[in-house]
Amino acid sequence: MITTVSTKGQIILPAEVRKQDGIEPGRQFEVEHLERGEYRLIRRSPPPNQGVIDWLLACPEKGFFVPLESESTDSL
């Protein structure tokens, strides 16, 4: 497959490659320079907690959850 470097220095991965590997916008890669004219793209794994802040901020507003009345576990 052939791709072109844009005027901004960006390289577009062909749609077939993105679809095959499930590459979504925002995915990060490391570019490794092997030798003159040869490079390797290495897909970086997102940190295990990536998106946690967004998930927490998407929670319902404060006071949404109401505690349920239950018996004490002390009597068990």
N, C-alpha and C positions, 0 to 999 in steps of 0.2 A: 504494500500500500504506500501511496505517496501522499505527503501533506506539505504545506507551505508555511514558512515563518511569516507572520504578519508584520506590518510596519511598527507594531508595538513590541515585537520580539516574541509573540505568542505562537505556540504550535498547537494546532487543533488535532486532537485524536479523532480518527475517522469514526463515524457513527457505529459501524459494524464492530469495532474494537470496544467502544464504550458499552454497547449493548451486550456483547459476549461476556465482558468482565464485570458488568453491573457498575460501571463508573458513573457517578452522579456529579452534578456541578458542585464545586467546592472541595472535591477530593484533592488531597495534596500528594505530590510526587517529589522525590529527590532526584536531581539530575546528577549522574556520576559521569565524569569525563574519563574515558578509558584511554584514548590516545587521539591524536589529531584526526578530526573528522568522525570519531566514534564515541557515542554516548549511550548511556543506559538510563531508562526511567525506572524508578523503584517506587511502587505505590506504598505510601505510608499508612499504617493502621491508625485510626483515630484513637485518642486516649480513651481508656475504659469508661471514664465519667463524662465524656463529651455529650453535651445536650442535657445534662442533669439540671443546670440552672434554668434553661428554657422550659423544661418539663415542670420544675417547681413553680416558676412564674406563671405557668398556664393553669395552676390549680385554682379552684373556685375561690371566691373572695372569703376573707376572714369571717368566721362565724357560720360558714356553710355546714360544717360537720357538727352534729349535736351528739354529746355523749349519751350512751344508752344506760339505763339503770339496770344493774345486775347485782346478784348476790355476791358477797365477799368470798374470795377463795380461801379465807382463813378457816372457814368451817369445814372445808374438805379434808 
